[in-house]
């Protein structure tokens, strides 16, 4: 009986010791794991999907951010509004964050890029959104946080953390260069913008539950890389601004009434990073023009909404913008 108990203890203690050792090792290496050099090696490959951007020799405006930008603006309409004096390029993608965006920017040709506009959605900056990201970011979580996250969101989190650690240890210190003259890519329809069809859904969506700040916290990495994008653009003499993609009125009302603390924390984190840029737009700026007919969900515009907002965006782009500050009004 004693031998059985010893074997049972040994059976359970080995994996526990392994995880404790691994987690301690991750903690000790965290500074290097998330150094710019290592992050560049992990994320630089994303630029290979955007070789087509380098074939556009005209003056360019880059639209960056997540899905609200991808579906919210039509480059074709914006190009027409500029009388084709500019080429708008939409590099936003579903759940795309400042980290991936930064390394995309640093690996494409920015010749003739006049300005960069980055759409801000607060939930993108939470650790709860790591489930939509490169699993390498799971290394940013502590052991306790990983346990809670695994139970609620991703049961394979520890496997992915170990896999990411191995990836870090085996990664070469040499960043692979992308040959943009090889395998020429065609410019996608609408220069990367996408239209959403279908009837509006997600009414009474519990927006305040998206963030889960109390469980997993904010991602400091995301805030720091947004500031790095701003600094990088300034170093290249490219105008950099952030803007607020509009939300449906039910989203805006919920966010305004139930997310005060979350919003204050979000803005405070941006201020801590000394974000130096212009800002424009309001979350509720479409409320007075039949916004329910313009949205596919609470935060994604439909095809009609995309056309309406593109015209509004172009006018805002031409107008004088405010400097980002703690006092900027996110609502009308």
C-alpha positions as a Markdown table, in Angstrom:
| # | Residue | x | y | z |
|---|---|---|---|---|
| 1 | Unk | 0.0 | 0.0 | 0.0 |
| 2 | Unk | 2.8 | 2.4 | 0.9 |
| 3 | Unk | 4.6 | 1.6 | -2.4 |
| 4 | Unk | 1.4 | 2.5 | -4.2 |
| 5 | Unk | 1.1 | 5.8 | -2.4 |
| 6 | Unk | 4.7 | 6.7 | -3.1 |
| 7 | Unk | 4.2 | 5.9 | -6.8 |
| 8 | Unk | 1.0 | 8.0 | -6.8 |
| 9 | Unk | 2.9 | 10.9 | -5.2 |
| 10 | Unk | 5.7 | 10.5 | -7.6 |
| 11 | Unk | 3.3 | 10.3 | -10.5 |
| 12 | Unk | 1.7 | 13.7 | -9.6 |
| 13 | Unk | 4.8 | 15.4 | -8.3 |
| 14 | Unk | 6.9 | 15.1 | -11.5 |
| 15 | Unk | 4.5 | 17.1 | -13.7 |
| 16 | Unk | 3.9 | 19.6 | -10.9 |
| 17 | Unk | 7.7 | 20.1 | -10.4 |
| 18 | Unk | 8.1 | 20.4 | -14.2 |
| 19 | Unk | 5.4 | 23.1 | -14.4 |
| 20 | Unk | 6.9 | 25.0 | -11.4 |
| 21 | Unk | 10.3 | 24.9 | -12.9 |
| 22 | Unk | 9.1 | 25.9 | -16.3 |
| 23 | Unk | 7.1 | 28.8 | -14.9 |
| 24 | Unk | 10.0 | 30.0 | -12.9 |
| 25 | Unk | 12.2 | 29.8 | -16.0 |
| 26 | Unk | 9.7 | 31.9 | -18.0 |
| 27 | Unk | 9.6 | 34.5 | -15.2 |
| 28 | Unk | 13.4 | 34.8 | -15.1 |
| 29 | Unk | 13.6 | 35.2 | -18.9 |
| 30 | Unk | 10.6 | 37.5 | -19.4 |
| 31 | Unk | 12.6 | 40.6 | -20.1 |
| 32 | Unk | 14.4 | 39.0 | -23.0 |
| 33 | Unk | 11.3 | 37.0 | -24.1 |
| 34 | Unk | 9.6 | 40.4 | -24.8 |
| 35 | Unk | 12.6 | 42.3 | -26.0 |
| 36 | Unk | 12.1 | 44.2 | -29.3 |
| 37 | Unk | 14.7 | 41.9 | -30.9 |
| 38 | Unk | 12.9 | 38.6 | -29.9 |
| 39 | Unk | 9.4 | 40.1 | -30.7 |
| 40 | Unk | 10.7 | 41.1 | -34.1 |
| 41 | Unk | 11.8 | 37.6 | -34.8 |
| 42 | Unk | 8.4 | 36.2 | -33.8 |
| 43 | Unk | 6.2 | 38.7 | -35.6 |
| 44 | Unk | 8.2 | 39.9 | -38.6 |
| 45 | Unk | 6.8 | 37.2 | -40.9 |
| 46 | Unk | 3.3 | 38.9 | -40.9 |
| 47 | Unk | 4.7 | 41.4 | -43.5 |
| 48 | Unk | 5.0 | 38.6 | -46.1 |
| 49 | Unk | 1.2 | 38.8 | -46.6 |
| 50 | Unk | 1.5 | 42.5 | -47.5 |
| 51 | Unk | 4.0 | 42.5 | -50.3 |
| 52 | Unk | 1.3 | 44.2 | -52.5 |
| 53 | Unk | 1.6 | 47.4 | -50.4 |
| 54 | Unk | 5.1 | 47.9 | -51.8 |
| 55 | Unk | 3.8 | 48.0 | -55.4 |
| 56 | Unk | 1.8 | 51.1 | -54.7 |
| 57 | Unk | 4.0 | 54.1 | -55.7 |
| 58 | Unk | 1.4 | 56.8 | -55.2 |
| 59 | Unk | 1.1 | 58.9 | -52.0 |
| 60 | Unk | -0.5 | 56.5 | -49.4 |
| 61 | Unk | -2.6 | 56.8 | -46.2 |
| 62 | Unk | -2.4 | 53.6 | -44.0 |
| 63 | Unk | -5.5 | 52.6 | -42.0 |
| 64 | Unk | -4.5 | 50.4 | -39.1 |
| 65 | Unk | -6.3 | 48.6 | -36.2 |
| 66 | Unk | -8.7 | 45.7 | -35.8 |
| 67 | Unk | -12.0 | 44.6 | -37.3 |
| 68 | Unk | -13.8 | 47.9 | -36.7 |
| 69 | Unk | -11.3 | 49.5 | -39.1 |
| 70 | Unk | -11.2 | 46.6 | -41.6 |
| 71 | Unk | -15.0 | 46.7 | -42.0 |
| 72 | Unk | -15.6 | 50.4 | -41.1 |
| 73 | Unk | -13.8 | 52.2 | -43.9 |
| 74 | Unk | -13.8 | 51.8 | -47.7 |
| 75 | Unk | -10.5 | 52.7 | -49.3 |
| 76 | Unk | -12.2 | 52.9 | -52.7 |
| 77 | Unk | -14.6 | 55.6 | -51.5 |
| 78 | Unk | -11.9 | 57.4 | -49.6 |
| 79 | Unk | -9.7 | 57.4 | -52.8 |
| 80 | Unk | -12.6 | 58.9 | -54.7 |
| 81 | Unk | -13.2 | 61.6 | -52.1 |
| 82 | Unk | -9.5 | 62.6 | -52.4 |
| 83 | Unk | -10.0 | 62.8 | -56.2 |
| 84 | Unk | -7.5 | 60.0 | -56.4 |
| 85 | Unk | -4.7 | 62.2 | -55.2 |
| 86 | Unk | -4.2 | 59.7 | -52.4 |
| 87 | Unk | -4.3 | 55.9 | -52.1 |
| 88 | Unk | -5.9 | 54.7 | -48.9 |
| 89 | Unk | -4.6 | 51.2 | -47.8 |
| 90 | Unk | -6.4 | 49.2 | -45.1 |
| 91 | Unk | -4.0 | 47.1 | -43.1 |
| 92 | Unk | -6.5 | 46.4 | -40.3 |
| 93 | Unk | -7.4 | 42.8 | -39.5 |
| 94 | Unk | -9.8 | 41.0 | -37.1 |
| 95 | Unk | -8.3 | 41.3 | -33.5 |
| 96 | Unk | -5.1 | 42.9 | -34.9 |
| 97 | Unk | -3.3 | 44.6 | -32.0 |
| 98 | Unk | -0.5 | 47.2 | -31.8 |
| 99 | Unk | 2.2 | 44.6 | -31.4 |
| 100 | Unk | 1.5 | 42.9 | -34.7 |
| 101 | Unk | 0.8 | 46.2 | -36.3 |
| 102 | Unk | 4.1 | 47.6 | -35.2 |
| 103 | Unk | 6.1 | 44.8 | -36.7 |
| 104 | Unk | 4.1 | 44.9 | -39.9 |
| 105 | Unk | 4.9 | 48.6 | -40.2 |
| 106 | Unk | 8.6 | 48.1 | -39.6 |
| 107 | Unk | 8.9 | 45.5 | -42.4 |
| 108 | Unk | 7.0 | 47.1 | -45.3 |
| 109 | Unk | 8.3 | 49.9 | -47.5 |
| 110 | Unk | 7.0 | 53.2 | -46.2 |
| 111 | Unk | 8.1 | 55.3 | -49.1 |
| 112 | Unk | 5.3 | 57.8 | -50.1 |
| 113 | Unk | 3.3 | 57.0 | -46.9 |
| 114 | Unk | 1.9 | 60.4 | -45.9 |
| 115 | Unk | -0.1 | 59.5 | -42.8 |
| 116 | Unk | -1.0 | 56.6 | -40.6 |
| 117 | Unk | -4.4 | 56.4 | -38.8 |
| 118 | Unk | -4.9 | 53.9 | -36.1 |
| 119 | Unk | -8.4 | 52.9 | -34.8 |
| 120 | Unk | -8.6 | 52.4 | -31.1 |
| 121 | Unk | -10.9 | 49.8 | -29.5 |
| 122 | Unk | -10.3 | 49.4 | -25.7 |
| 123 | Unk | -10.9 | 45.7 | -25.4 |
| 124 | Unk | -8.0 | 45.0 | -27.7 |
| 125 | Unk | -5.7 | 46.1 | -24.9 |
| 126 | Unk | -6.8 | 43.4 | -22.4 |
| 127 | Unk | -5.1 | 40.1 | -21.7 |
| 128 | Unk | -8.4 | 38.4 | -22.1 |
| 129 | Unk | -8.0 | 39.0 | -25.8 |
| 130 | Unk | -4.8 | 36.9 | -26.0 |
| 131 | Unk | -6.9 | 34.0 | -27.1 |
| 132 | Unk | -7.2 | 35.7 | -30.5 |
| 133 | Unk | -3.4 | 36.4 | -30.8 |
| 134 | Unk | -0.1 | 34.7 | -31.4 |
| 135 | Unk | 0.2 | 32.2 | -28.5 |
| 136 | Unk | 3.6 | 33.6 | -27.8 |
| 137 | Unk | 1.8 | 36.3 | -25.8 |
| 138 | Unk | 0.6 | 33.6 | -23.4 |
| 139 | Unk | 4.1 | 33.9 | -21.9 |
| 140 | Unk | 3.0 | 37.3 | -20.6 |
| 141 | Unk | 0.7 | 35.7 | -18.1 |
| 142 | Unk | 1.7 | 34.5 | -14.6 |
| 143 | Unk | 1.2 | 30.9 | -13.5 |
| 144 | Unk | -2.0 | 31.7 | -11.5 |
| 145 | Unk | -3.4 | 33.8 | -14.3 |
| 146 | Unk | -2.7 | 31.1 | -16.8 |
| 147 | Unk | -4.6 | 28.6 | -14.6 |
| 148 | Unk | -7.7 | 30.8 | -14.4 |
| 149 | Unk | -7.5 | 31.6 | -18.1 |
| 150 | Unk | -7.1 | 28.0 | -19.1 |
| 151 | Unk | -10.2 | 27.0 | -17.1 |
| 152 | Unk | -12.3 | 29.7 | -18.8 |
| 153 | Unk | -10.9 | 30.3 | -22.2 |
| 154 | Unk | -8.2 | 28.0 | -23.5 |
| 155 | Unk | -7.5 | 24.6 | -21.9 |
| 156 | Unk | -4.4 | 24.2 | -24.1 |
| 157 | Unk | -2.8 | 27.3 | -22.6 |
| 158 | Unk | 0.1 | 25.4 | -20.9 |
| 159 | Unk | 0.9 | 23.4 | -24.0 |
| 160 | Unk | 1.0 | 26.6 | -25.9 |
| 161 | Unk | 3.1 | 28.3 | -23.3 |
| 162 | Unk | 5.7 | 25.5 | -23.4 |
| 163 | Unk | 5.6 | 25.4 | -27.2 |
| 164 | Unk | 6.2 | 29.2 | -27.2 |
| 165 | Unk | 9.1 | 28.9 | -24.7 |
| 166 | Unk | 10.7 | 26.3 | -27.0 |
| 167 | Unk | 10.1 | 28.6 | -29.9 |
| 168 | Unk | 11.9 | 31.4 | -28.0 |
| 169 | Unk | 14.8 | 29.2 | -27.0 |
| 170 | Unk | 15.3 | 27.8 | -30.6 |
| 171 | Unk | 14.7 | 31.1 | -32.4 |
| 172 | Unk | 17.7 | 32.5 | -34.3 |
| 173 | Unk | 18.9 | 35.9 | -33.4 |
| 174 | Unk | 18.9 | 36.7 | -37.1 |
| 175 | Unk | 15.7 | 38.3 | -38.5 |
| 176 | Unk | 14.7 | 36.8 | -41.8 |
| 177 | Unk | 14.5 | 39.3 | -44.6 |
| 178 | Unk | 11.5 | 39.3 | -46.9 |
| 179 | Unk | 12.1 | 39.4 | -50.6 |
| 180 | Unk | 9.4 | 41.7 | -51.8 |
| 181 | Unk | 10.4 | 41.1 | -55.5 |
| 182 | Unk | 9.6 | 37.4 | -55.2 |
| 183 | Unk | 6.0 | 36.1 | -55.7 |
| 184 | Unk | 4.4 | 39.4 | -56.6 |
| 185 | Unk | 1.0 | 39.8 | -55.0 |
| 186 | Unk | -2.1 | 41.4 | -56.5 |
| 187 | Unk | -3.6 | 44.4 | -54.7 |
| 188 | Unk | -6.8 | 43.1 | -53.0 |
| 189 | Unk | -10.2 | 44.5 | -53.7 |
| 190 | Unk | -10.9 | 47.8 | -52.0 |
| 191 | Unk | -7.2 | 47.9 | -50.9 |
| 192 | Unk | -7.8 | 45.6 | -47.9 |
| 193 | Unk | -11.2 | 47.0 | -46.8 |
| 194 | Unk | -14.1 | 44.5 | -46.5 |
| 195 | Unk | -17.8 | 45.0 | -46.5 |
| 196 | Unk | -20.1 | 43.2 | -44.0 |
| 197 | Unk | -23.6 | 42.1 | -45.2 |
| 198 | Unk | -26.5 | 40.9 | -43.2 |
| 199 | Unk | -29.1 | 42.1 | -40.7 |
| 200 | Unk | -28.1 | 43.8 | -37.4 |
| 201 | Unk | -27.5 | 41.4 | -34.5 |
| 202 | Unk | -26.2 | 41.3 | -30.9 |
| 203 | Unk | -28.7 | 43.6 | -29.3 |
| 204 | Unk | -28.2 | 44.1 | -25.6 |
| 205 | Unk | -24.8 | 42.6 | -25.8 |
| 206 | Unk | -23.0 | 42.6 | -22.4 |
| 207 | Unk | -20.2 | 44.9 | -23.5 |
| 208 | Unk | -18.8 | 45.4 | -20.0 |
| 209 | Unk | -18.1 | 41.7 | -19.7 |
| 210 | Unk | -15.8 | 41.6 | -22.7 |
| 211 | Unk | -12.9 | 43.2 | -20.8 |
| 212 | Unk | -12.5 | 40.9 | -17.8 |
| 213 | Unk | -9.9 | 43.3 | -16.3 |
| 214 | Unk | -10.6 | 42.0 | -12.8 |
| 215 | Unk | -9.6 | 38.5 | -13.9 |
| 216 | Unk | -6.6 | 39.0 | -16.2 |
| 217 | Unk | -5.8 | 42.7 | -16.3 |
| 218 | Unk | -4.6 | 45.0 | -19.0 |
| 219 | Unk | -1.8 | 44.1 | -21.4 |
| 220 | Unk | 1.0 | 46.6 | -20.8 |
| 221 | Unk | 2.7 | 45.3 | -24.0 |
| 222 | Unk | -0.2 | 46.6 | -26.1 |
| 223 | Unk | 0.0 | 50.1 | -24.7 |
| 224 | Unk | 3.8 | 50.2 | -25.1 |
| 225 | Unk | 3.6 | 49.1 | -28.7 |
| 226 | Unk | 1.0 | 51.7 | -29.6 |
| 227 | Unk | 3.4 | 54.3 | -28.3 |
| 228 | Unk | 6.2 | 52.7 | -30.3 |
| 229 | Unk | 4.1 | 53.0 | -33.4 |
| 230 | Unk | 3.7 | 56.7 | -32.8 |
| 231 | Unk | 7.4 | 57.2 | -32.2 |
| 232 | Unk | 8.3 | 55.1 | -35.2 |
| 233 | Unk | 6.0 | 57.1 | -37.5 |
| 234 | Unk | 7.4 | 60.4 | -36.2 |
| 235 | Unk | 11.0 | 59.2 | -36.9 |
| 236 | Unk | 9.9 | 58.5 | -40.5 |
| 237 | Unk | 8.2 | 62.0 | -40.8 |
| 238 | Unk | 4.8 | 60.3 | -41.2 |
| 239 | Unk | 1.8 | 61.9 | -39.5 |
| 240 | Unk | 0.4 | 59.5 | -36.9 |
| 241 | Unk | -3.1 | 59.9 | -35.4 |
| 242 | Unk | -5.5 | 57.7 | -33.5 |
| 243 | Unk | -9.3 | 57.7 | -34.0 |
| 244 | Unk | -12.3 | 56.2 | -32.4 |
| 245 | Unk | -14.3 | 53.9 | -34.8 |
| 246 | Unk | -18.0 | 54.5 | -34.1 |
| 247 | Unk | -20.1 | 52.1 | -32.1 |
| 248 | Unk | -23.9 | 51.3 | -32.2 |
| 249 | Unk | -25.9 | 53.3 | -29.7 |
| 250 | Unk | -26.6 | 50.3 | -27.4 |
| 251 | Unk | -22.9 | 49.7 | -27.2 |
| 252 | Unk | -22.1 | 53.3 | -26.5 |
| 253 | Unk | -24.8 | 53.5 | -23.8 |
| 254 | Unk | -23.6 | 50.4 | -22.0 |
| 255 | Unk | -20.0 | 51.5 | -22.2 |
| 256 | Unk | -20.8 | 54.9 | -20.9 |
| 257 | Unk | -22.9 | 53.7 | -18.0 |
| 258 | Unk | -21.1 | 50.5 | -16.9 |
| 259 | Unk | -17.4 | 50.9 | -18.0 |
| 260 | Unk | -16.4 | 54.2 | -16.3 |
| 261 | Unk | -13.7 | 52.5 | -14.3 |
| 262 | Unk | -12.5 | 50.5 | -17.2 |
| 263 | Unk | -12.4 | 53.5 | -19.4 |
| 264 | Unk | -10.5 | 55.6 | -16.9 |
| 265 | Unk | -7.9 | 52.8 | -16.5 |
| 266 | Unk | -7.6 | 52.5 | -20.3 |
| 267 | Unk | -6.9 | 56.2 | -20.8 |
| 268 | Unk | -4.6 | 56.3 | -17.8 |
| 269 | Unk | -2.5 | 53.5 | -19.3 |
| 270 | Unk | -2.3 | 55.5 | -22.6 |
| 271 | Unk | -1.2 | 58.6 | -20.7 |
| 272 | Unk | 1.5 | 56.6 | -18.8 |
| 273 | Unk | 3.0 | 55.6 | -22.2 |
| 274 | Unk | 3.3 | 59.3 | -23.1 |
| 275 | Unk | 1.3 | 58.7 | -26.3 |
| 276 | Unk | 2.1 | 61.7 | -28.5 |
| 277 | Unk | -0.3 | 62.1 | -31.3 |
| 278 | Unk | -3.5 | 63.6 | -32.6 |
| 279 | Unk | -6.9 | 62.0 | -31.9 |
| 280 | Unk | -10.4 | 62.4 | -33.6 |
| 281 | Unk | -13.8 | 60.7 | -33.7 |
| 282 | Unk | -16.4 | 59.8 | -31.2 |
| 283 | Unk | -17.9 | 56.4 | -30.2 |
| 284 | Unk | -21.5 | 57.7 | -30.5 |
| 285 | Unk | -21.1 | 59.9 | -33.6 |
| 286 | Unk | -23.6 | 57.9 | -35.7 |
| 287 | Unk | -26.3 | 57.8 | -33.0 |
| 288 | Unk | -28.4 | 60.6 | -34.6 |
| 289 | Unk | -28.4 | 59.3 | -38.1 |
| 290 | Unk | -30.2 | 55.9 | -37.7 |
| 291 | Unk | -27.2 | 54.0 | -36.4 |
| 292 | Unk | -29.1 | 50.7 | -36.1 |
| 293 | Unk | -29.4 | 50.6 | -39.9 |
| 294 | Unk | -25.7 | 51.2 | -40.3 |
| 295 | Unk | -24.3 | 48.4 | -38.1 |
| 296 | Unk | -23.9 | 44.6 | -38.5 |
| 297 | Unk | -23.2 | 44.2 | -34.8 |
| 298 | Unk | -22.7 | 46.6 | -32.0 |
| 299 | Unk | -19.2 | 47.5 | -33.2 |
| 300 | Unk | -19.0 | 46.5 | -36.9 |
| 301 | Unk | -20.5 | 48.7 | -39.6 |
| 302 | Unk | -22.4 | 47.1 | -42.5 |
| 303 | Unk | -21.9 | 48.0 | -46.1 |
| 304 | Unk | -24.2 | 51.0 | -45.9 |
| 305 | Unk | -22.6 | 52.2 | -42.6 |
| 306 | Unk | -19.1 | 51.8 | -44.2 |
| 307 | Unk | -20.1 | 54.2 | -47.0 |
| 308 | Unk | -21.6 | 56.7 | -44.6 |
| 309 | Unk | -18.7 | 56.6 | -42.1 |
| 310 | Unk | -16.1 | 56.8 | -44.9 |
| 311 | Unk | -17.4 | 60.2 | -45.9 |
| 312 | Unk | -17.5 | 61.3 | -42.3 |
| 313 | Unk | -14.0 | 60.0 | -41.7 |
| 314 | Unk | -12.6 | 61.8 | -44.7 |
| 315 | Unk | -14.0 | 65.2 | -43.4 |
| 316 | Unk | -12.6 | 64.5 | -39.9 |
| 317 | Unk | -9.2 | 63.7 | -41.5 |
| 318 | Unk | -9.1 | 67.1 | -43.2 |
| 319 | Unk | -10.2 | 69.1 | -40.1 |
| 320 | Unk | -7.9 | 70.2 | -37.4 |
| 321 | Unk | -7.5 | 67.5 | -34.8 |
| 322 | Unk | -7.1 | 67.6 | -31.0 |
| 323 | Unk | -3.9 | 66.4 | -29.3 |
| 324 | Unk | -4.5 | 63.2 | -27.3 |
| 325 | Unk | -5.0 | 64.0 | -23.7 |
| 326 | Unk | -6.8 | 62.9 | -20.5 |
| 327 | Unk | -9.5 | 65.3 | -21.2 |
| 328 | Unk | -10.5 | 64.2 | -24.7 |
| 329 | Unk | -14.2 | 63.6 | -25.0 |
| 330 | Unk | -14.9 | 60.1 | -26.4 |
| 331 | Unk | -18.7 | 60.9 | -26.7 |
| 332 | Unk | -20.6 | 63.8 | -28.1 |
